[in-house]
Amino acid sequence: MSQTSSSATATVQPHVGLFVTCLADVYRPSVGFAALKLLEQAGCRVSVPESQTCCGQPAWNSGDRPTTQSIAKATIAAFEGFDYVVLPSGSCGGMLKEYPAVLDGDAHWQARATALADKTWELTSFLADVLHFNGIKARLDGSAAYHDSCTGLRRLKIKAQPRALLAQVKGLTVRDLANPEECCGFGGTFCVKYGDISNQMVSDKVEDIIATGADTLLAGDVGCLLNMAGKLKKIGSPIRVRHVAEVLADMADQPAIGEAEGSR
């Protein structure tokens, strides 16, 4: 992914620092490219700092405060020069907003952390709530079930935003789950520490997804998507799994999560 990219508009543009996230970078790079495309379509100037790494959530959730503080300081230094920081992940976005707590006790860094947290946005929330973007140019014929990821839903209040954007996608019908607020069982390190519980949770979630009759599953966090895609594949379900940004950016012509190259 190129470090800097400019939109074609001649007006003054907000300069956005795109935080790609670890899971997108390693497992689903297309999510980063989709986010970049959407932000440019919405009139932003986008940069992708090469020094970015993890948001620090695994360390924070495991009680490793010193490592989390080190990661937080590096992230702040990499992104504080932008007008906004945007992430295609409610989970990682929620972690950046925790940086003031991570750096509590250090007045200098806590002030910088607060400034970063205040300008950090999850992608669909940024497009809908900040930019009021109505220029989605995408088509996907069929129906999609939408999973609300826990941190995005509870911490960042993201629910209506992705649905409002998806309503602009031609040919697509979005179907809600019977229990939309139930966790998929991923939970970062939770699925490692409590494997049996996590497996039951994702099994229940998959039953709910299948019951919608949708042919596609969408969500805003790669971790949740990997977890649910793995279970769907294991039971032989044909439901395709994609990040919401890929559909909004009209990039649903590539293999879905868990599919081999060349399939669609």
C-alpha positions in Angstrom: 0.0 0.0 0.0 1.4 3.4 -0.9 2.3 5.7 1.9 0.5 8.8 0.6 -2.4 9.1 -1.8 -4.4 12.2 -2.8 -8.0 12.6 -4.0 -8.7 14.4 -7.3 -10.7 17.2 -5.7 -9.2 20.7 -5.7 -10.7 21.8 -2.4 -9.0 21.7 0.9 -9.2 18.1 2.2 -9.0 16.6 5.6 -5.7 14.8 6.0 -6.5 11.3 7.3 -4.0 8.9 8.8 -5.2 5.4 8.0 -4.5 2.8 10.7 -4.7 -0.4 8.7 -4.6 -2.8 11.8 -2.6 -6.0 12.2 -5.2 -8.5 11.2 -6.1 -6.6 8.0 -2.4 -6.2 7.1 -1.6 -9.9 7.7 -4.8 -11.7 6.8 -6.9 -9.3 4.6 -4.9 -6.5 3.0 -7.9 -5.7 0.7 -9.6 -4.2 3.7 -6.9 -1.6 3.9 -7.1 -0.8 0.2 -10.9 -0.6 0.4 -10.7 1.8 3.3 -8.2 3.9 1.3 -10.5 3.9 -1.7 -13.5 5.0 0.3 -11.7 7.8 2.1 -10.5 9.1 -1.2 -13.9 8.9 -2.7 -15.2 10.9 0.2 -12.7 13.7 -0.5 -9.9 12.9 2.0 -6.2 13.1 1.5 -4.9 9.8 3.0 -1.5 8.8 4.4 -0.5 5.4 5.7 2.4 5.8 8.2 4.9 3.0 7.6 5.9 3.0 11.3 2.5 1.8 12.5 2.3 -1.6 14.2 -0.3 -3.0 16.6 -2.8 -0.9 18.5 -1.6 -2.7 21.7 -4.9 -4.4 22.6 -3.5 -7.9 23.1 -1.0 -6.6 25.6 -3.5 -4.4 27.3 -6.1 -7.2 27.7 -3.3 -9.5 29.0 -2.3 -7.0 31.7 1.0 -6.0 30.2 0.9 -2.3 30.9 4.5 -1.5 30.1 4.3 -3.0 26.6 1.0 -1.3 25.9 2.4 2.0 27.0 5.3 1.6 24.6 3.0 0.7 21.7 0.7 3.6 22.6 3.5 6.2 22.5 4.8 4.9 19.2 1.3 5.1 17.7 0.7 8.6 19.0 4.0 9.7 17.5 3.1 8.2 14.1 -0.4 9.6 13.9 -0.7 12.9 15.9 0.1 15.0 12.8 -3.1 14.2 11.0 -6.5 15.8 11.1 -8.1 12.4 11.8 -7.1 8.8 12.5 -9.4 6.3 10.8 -9.5 2.5 11.3 -11.5 -0.2 9.5 -12.0 -1.8 13.0 -14.1 -0.8 15.9 -12.0 -3.0 18.2 -8.7 -1.2 17.4 -10.4 2.2 17.3 -11.7 1.5 20.8 -8.2 0.7 21.9 -6.8 4.0 20.6 -9.5 5.7 22.6 -8.2 3.9 25.7 -4.7 5.4 25.4 -5.4 8.2 28.0 -6.1 5.4 30.5 -3.0 3.5 29.3 -0.8 6.5 29.9 -2.5 7.7 33.1 0.1 9.2 35.4 2.2 10.7 32.7 0.8 14.2 32.1 2.7 14.9 28.9 1.8 11.6 27.2 -1.7 11.5 28.5 -2.4 14.9 26.9 -1.1 13.7 23.6 -3.1 10.5 24.0 -6.3 12.4 24.7 -5.8 14.5 21.6 -5.3 11.4 19.5 -8.3 9.7 21.0 -10.5 12.7 20.2 -9.7 12.5 16.5 -9.9 8.7 16.1 -12.8 7.2 14.2 -13.9 3.8 13.0 -14.3 3.9 9.2 -18.1 3.7 8.8 -18.7 6.1 11.6 -16.2 8.6 10.1 -17.9 8.4 6.7 -21.4 8.6 8.0 -21.1 10.9 11.1 -18.2 13.2 10.2 -18.2 13.4 6.4 -22.0 12.6 5.9 -20.9 10.7 2.8 -23.6 9.7 0.4 -21.4 8.8 -2.6 -21.1 5.0 -2.4 -20.7 3.7 -5.9 -21.1 -0.1 -5.4 -23.3 -3.0 -6.4 -23.7 -6.4 -4.8 -26.7 -8.4 -5.9 -28.1 -10.5 -3.1 -28.7 -10.3 0.7 -26.3 -9.8 3.6 -26.5 -10.4 7.3 -24.7 -7.8 9.4 -22.8 -8.6 12.6 -22.3 -5.8 15.0 -18.9 -6.2 16.6 -18.8 -5.8 20.4 -16.4 -2.9 20.8 -17.9 -0.9 17.9 -21.4 -1.4 19.1 -20.9 -0.8 22.8 -17.8 1.4 23.0 -18.2 3.5 19.8 -22.0 3.3 19.4 -21.7 2.0 15.8 -24.9 0.4 14.5 -26.8 2.7 12.2 -23.8 3.9 10.3 -22.8 0.8 8.3 -26.4 0.1 7.5 -26.9 3.7 6.2 -23.9 3.2 3.9 -24.9 -0.2 2.8 -28.4 1.1 1.9 -26.5 3.0 -0.9 -25.2 -0.3 -2.4 -27.3 -1.2 -5.4 -28.9 -4.7 -5.4 -28.2 -5.4 -1.8 -30.7 -6.2 1.0 -29.4 -6.1 4.5 -30.9 -8.5 7.1 -30.5 -8.2 10.8 -29.8 -11.1 13.1 -32.3 -12.3 15.6 -29.7 -11.6 18.4 -27.5 -8.9 16.9 -25.8 -7.9 20.1 -24.5 -11.3 20.9 -20.7 -11.7 20.7 -19.2 -14.0 18.1 -16.8 -15.4 20.6 -13.6 -14.0 19.2 -12.8 -11.4 21.7 -9.1 -11.2 20.9 -7.3 -13.3 23.6 -10.6 -14.5 24.9 -10.9 -17.2 22.2 -7.4 -18.5 23.2 -8.0 -18.5 26.9 -11.5 -19.9 26.8 -11.6 -22.0 23.6 -14.6 -24.1 24.5 -16.7 -21.2 25.5 -15.6 -19.3 22.4 -16.5 -22.2 20.2 -20.0 -22.4 21.6 -20.5 -18.7 21.2 -19.5 -18.7 17.5 -21.6 -21.8 16.9 -24.7 -20.0 18.3 -23.8 -16.9 16.2 -23.5 -19.0 13.0 -26.9 -20.5 13.6 -28.3 -17.0 13.8 -26.5 -16.0 10.6 -27.8 -19.0 8.6 -31.3 -18.4 9.9 -31.4 -15.1 8.1 -31.2 -16.8 4.7 -28.5 -14.3 3.6 -25.9 -15.3 1.1 -23.2 -12.9 2.5 -22.0 -12.1 6.1 -20.6 -8.6 6.7 -19.0 -7.0 9.7 -16.5 -4.2 10.5 -13.8 -6.2 12.3 -11.5 -8.7 10.6 -11.0 -10.7 13.9 -14.8 -11.3 14.1 -15.0 -12.1 10.4 -12.1 -14.6 10.6 -13.7 -16.3 13.5 -17.2 -16.6 11.9 -15.8 -17.5 8.5 -13.8 -20.3 10.0 -16.9 -21.8 11.7 -19.1 -21.4 8.6 -16.4 -23.2 6.5 -16.1 -25.9 9.0 -19.8 -26.8 8.8 -19.9 -26.5 5.0 -21.9 -23.3 4.8 -21.8 -21.5 1.4 -22.2 -18.1 3.0 -19.5 -15.7 1.8 -17.8 -13.5 4.5 -16.5 -10.0 3.7 -15.5 -6.8 5.5 -18.1 -4.1 5.1 -15.5 -1.8 3.6 -14.9 -4.2 0.7 -18.5 -4.1 -0.3 -18.8 -0.4 0.1 -15.7 0.1 -2.1 -17.2 -2.2 -4.8 -14.4 -4.8 -4.2 -16.6 -7.8 -3.8 -15.3 -9.4 -7.0 -12.4 -11.0 -5.1 -12.5 -14.2 -3.1 -14.3 -13.9 0.2 -12.6 -14.6 3.5 -11.6 -18.2 3.7 -11.9 -18.8 -0.1 -9.1 -19.8 -2.4 -7.7 -17.4 -5.0 -9.7 -17.5 -8.2 -13.0 -18.2 -6.4 -15.8 -15.7 -5.8 
